[in-house]
Every structure is written in structure tokens, then in C-alpha cells.
């Protein structure tokens, strides 16, 4: 098409947003649909955070702020990185933008030239490869082993690096697998990166606070301080504080990179909502105890979903360390057919046949760059998850 730019023509629409919209439309049309596609906590934003936003409006904090964040929010982010990650950043090393998504995009737009490569371990969050393409770079997909939750192995990383490699993207705990890296695994990757000084690391720590079984969260700049000068540590309030709609993400990194990201924001979005920024100040500086309480609920849901999915014929589901996703394999169902004769030849067919037969919306693995799998978001009530898993079991049992 002539209307669409060449850059945008390389990009796919977001599959997770599409599934969520499809489930919403079916529900609106009166179908009994359980949507397990959306990547957001079902919990509400805590009240102290909402109050801080209301007070900000009353105080008249309704004007433009510094392009990449209020000084008060940058201070809260500096304190967060020190307190929770043992990372020292100055205020001029912090970037705040409308969501973690924009933070990542700003960094890619700021740094990628045509032909620059970005290593993206699959299965990946749907937006990474497409943001790289839109920014003019080339995503390089690499795959780990199912037995290690598809975590990137040092030898796979080494083989993927070329003189054009600009970034490695890490995401722990992962969307869509829920797998989280240990300090030893990150140290092994750092060992490879030390041999390739042209490669920067973008670590997307958005699910940091959603980690279970008493595991300690670690991020690469903490494990390998010698990589600090080429690491962008990305995080945000969306998932930890149930603030997806507020649109606040942030990152800490070397000042030269942060300066370039500010230049991008200055000519595109300008500042994220001033009101949301004040809410994020309260999120980061206020009480944190609800995070652990909600974590317990997420862990119980994870255990329920993993156990029920493993009881479904043909599904194999590992127990991930964190986030609120599972990424089960449907290898055992490929080639089978539904009672009305649809052959399950891919995870795309599986997801659409499941939605059709049982009204359960999941996202097909092809969207995350690895088939045949699907992703379930378990950020919903246990009773709903139980009903959904019963439907999935019935659907899998009906295949011949
Ligand atoms: N990174 C990962 C891995 C995500 O799953 C998401 C949201 O789905 C984001 C970043 C973006 O977060 P935000 O809503 O703050 O833009």
C-alpha cells in the first residue's frame, strides 16, 4: 500500500492487543468468554497512589514537566534502584517516559542505524522485534532450550554476535515464559559480553516484583558492574503497582545514552502525564507491603494453572519462576482434529479453535516467535482460572 511507510510495513500489529480486543468483542456480542490474553494485573491501583494523583490535580500539577520526568520522580527512581537493586544512578542518568514500552522505543530510536542488529531471545515479548524494525534496525532471533525455560545460553549468545550487534535485550522474569535468570546465568552471559565491547545490554525488568518461591531478583548491572557503562536498566510501575493505564516507565543508564533518549522524547511525546508521574512518586516512595501479599496470590494461581494444564491431554507446562504467564507446549496436539474436523496444524489454529469451541482466549506462540506453544496470563481470579483450565482440558480431550 502507498499510504503505509516502508518502515511501518515491516511491522506486525500487536497480537496480544488483538486477542484482547477479539475477546472483548465476543463478550460484547453476548458470548461467554474467558480472556486470558491480557498482560495486566487484575488488582486495582492501591488507594494511596490514587490519592496522590488526586492531590496532584488539586495542587494544580497539571502542566508540562521536564521532558524525561519530574525531579521528584527521578529522585524516587534513583532511590528505588539503590534500595532494591544496589545500583547507583544520578538523577541525570534517569529517563521517565509514557510506559516501559516508550522507554524501550526511545532507546532503540536513539541508537539504531540501518543494518544495526539487536539480539532478541525467543520466545520474546511481542513488541521487541517490531520496535527494532520501526527504529530501522534488524532483530536477530535466538532460541534457548525448553528445559531451561528458554533462557539464553552463553554459547548461543556468542554465536549470534556480529560486528553489527548494537544491543542484547534481556527480559527477566520473562513475558511470555515467566522464566527468571539466576545471578550465575547472568554472570555467564556477562562473560560473553566482555569479549564484545560494541554490544549494549537492555534489560527489561518490568516483572521484577513478580517472582515466587522466595527467589532473589537480580539484574545484570548488579551482577556485572563492569557492564554498567553499556547497560540500560528498564523498569516501570505498570505491573508491580497495577498501574498499566497510568503509563509510566523508567530506566537508568549511562548519561550519554540518557541524553540521546531525552532528545527523542523532546521531539515526540514530551513528558508523560504530570498526574501519573505524581502517582508514580507515591508508588515508589510509599508502602510496599501489598506487593508481597499480591505475590502470594499470583504464586497460588501459577501453581493452580500449571497443575491443571499438565492434566490436559497433549499439553506440557513448566513451572516458571515469575511474571504472571505460563507458556505451555502443544506439541502433543499437533495433527489432531476437533469434532467438527478442524486439524490443529499450528498454535494459531489451536488458539482460534479453543476460542471458538470453549470461549477461552489465549495468545498463540507464533506471536512470541516460538511455536507450537501458547501463552496464558493468570492475572485473574482463581475461580475464573479453574473454569478456564477445565474448558481447556475438555477441548484437548475432544481432539482426535
Ligand atoms: N516489557 C514487558 C516484558 C512487558 O510485558 C510490558 C507490558 O506488557 C512492557 C514492557 C510495557 O510496559 P508498559 O505498560 O509500562 O509500557
Boltz pocket constraint, residues with backbone or C-beta under 6 A from the ligand:
constraints:
  - pocket:
      binder: B
      contacts: [[A, 39], [A, 98], [A, 99], [A, 100], [A, 101], [A, 102], [A, 125], [A, 171], [A, 173], [A, 174], [A, 175], [A, 204], [A, 206], [A, 236], [A, 237], [A, 238], [A, 244], [A, 247], [A, 248], [A, 249]]
      max_distance: 6.0
